[in-house]
């Protein structure tokens, strides 16, 4: 049976300003569907811009970088089209 979806959550160690310690922090969550992936020209796309093709959570600013977010879980539901 083909894969219907893949959920990817990306985390990075970030300093928690409340206690000054580094903690693993989710910064990107993506729900990939095969039909959307098949339409991409990987040789010419910009990775950040390509997120527009998928349900995703990402908060990035040039001045502060990635912000913490809630990761996706297997229980999350997704619209079949964007």
N, C-alpha and C positions, 0 to 999 in steps of 0.2 A: 504494500500500500504506500503510495507517495506521501511525503510529508505535506501537511496542509498549512502549517505555520511553524515559525521559529520565533521564540522570544529571547532577546539578548539584553541583559542588564550589565552595564559597565560601571565599575567602581574604581576609585583612586584614593590613596591616603591623603587626607586633608587635615590641617590643624584645626581643632575645635577651639575657638577663641574663648569659650567658657572655662576650659581647664588647661589649655595650651598643649594638649596631647594630640598626636596624630591618630585618626580613626579612619577606617575604611568607609567611604562615603559614596553612595550611588550618584552618578552624574549623567548617565544616558540610559534610556530604556527604549527599545525598538521592537516592534512586532512586524516581522517579515512574512510576506506571502509569496509563494513561488511565482505566480503570474506577474507580479510587480518586478521581481528580480530579473526575470527573463527579458524584460523590455529595456533594461539598462545597458548603456554602452560604457562599460567600466574603463575603457581607455580614455574617455573624454570627460567623465563626470567629476564634479567636486564632491568629496564625501559629505561635507556639511550640507551642501545644497541638496544632495540626493535624499536626505531625510524627509523632504517634502513628499516623497513617493510612498511613505509608510506612516502608519500610526506610530508616533514617538513622543517621548518627553525629553526635552533638552532645553536648558536655560544657560546661554553663554553670552557673555559680554566681553568685548575686547579689553576693557579696563579691569575686570575682576576674574575673568575666566569662567569655568563651569560652576554652577550653583547646585546645591544638594536638591534631590528630587525623590519622589516615591517610585520605586522600581515596579515593573509589571510583574504580575503573578499568573499562574496558569488559570486562576479563577476570573481574571479580567476578561471582559467581552469586548470585541472589536467590530466596528462596522466593516463590511466586506468591501466597501469602496470609500475613497477619500473625497 
